[in-house]
Amino acid sequence: MWNSLIPAWQACLEEAWAACCSGSLPIGAVITNADGQIVSRGRNRWHETQGSPGTVFGSRLAHAELNALLAFDFNGQDRFECSLYSTTEPCPLCMGALYMSGMRSVSFAARDPYAGSTNLLGTTPYMSRKPVVVNGPLDRDLEILINGLYVGSEMLRGPVPNHPSIDMLREAQPCAVNLGSRLAGTGLLRQWMEDCIPVQLLVERALLLANGC
């Protein structure tokens, strides 16, 4: 699968895995220009204690998409021609930030039945003013991988995570919850995080575990 992904998706996964290995939520985002070149990157940094200047970290506001937008050079790029890519469907915070940035395109690889908020477009007069194209999800196996990684990382924080996002994924994407349970329960995810294995290897190994679901 890895070699079939465009650089933007590969970079999103790199950022998501870096976030996971740092103890934050496994979500990554990038911004590309009109030529498809990556011009900005960001990751979730909820549980991190440091970051580069301008990065939000150690806060519930430290979302991947927001960090990618904060790192974007609005003076050096035409924002109307740029696109935001995220491993996970943006939440209300990130959809609002994207909309206010003036960018016209957002793509996500995995749906978020709990916090995903691309449906906010068109719901208010302000959110109806700008034409924003939404693309997602990308691929079923990739979606299972991304949401499975989220579930697994949450299970490492506690054996039975009590959060409605897990309950909704269990109903909407049982294969992702099954993968996450296996990743955490076997100890593989913790070991991979400690070893900081390359993201390409993570993708290959996790998809083998999810095979047949």
Secondary structure, 3 states (H helix, E strand, C coil): CHHHCCHHHHHHHHHHHHHHHCCCCCCEEEEECCCCCEEEEEECCCCCCCCCCCCCCCCCCCCHHHHHHHCCCCCCCCHHHCEEEEEECCCHHHHHHHHHHCCCEEEEEECCCCCCCHHHCCCCCHHHCCCCEEECCCCHHHHHHHHHHHHHHHHHHCCCCCCHHHHHHHHHCHHHHHHHHHHHHCCHHHHHHHHCCCHHHHHHHHHHHHCCC
